[in-house]
Amino acid sequence: MNDKDLLDKQIENYIHNRMPDAERIEFEKALKNNPELRTNVIELLTLKLLYNKELLELKQKLDSAENELKKEKFFDAGSEE
């Protein structure tokens, strides 16, 4: 694994809160001292938040559609046979 792969793995672990406390502290020190790393992490965190927001909105739409179908007794239609 080269240095870039290792850094990418560290960033991934940081963003997904999978970093041990001691490693997190060291990584956050690096973030303070490395503007390029900080920008990269901020961009990836932003993408993660947008992705999570999109998933939440999709789930809400699906839940709403399911509730509408339940109101129309759509799921009960097959059990009348």
Number of C-alpha atoms within 10 A of each C-alpha: 6 6 8 9 10 11 14 12 12 17 20 16 14 18 15 11 11 12 16 10 10 8 12 16 12 10 18 13 11 13 16 10 11 11 11 10 16 15 12 13 18 13 12 15 17 12 12 14 12 12 12 12 12 12 12 12 12 12 12 12 12 12 12 12 12 14 13 12 13 12 10 11 11 12 11 10 9 8 6 5 4
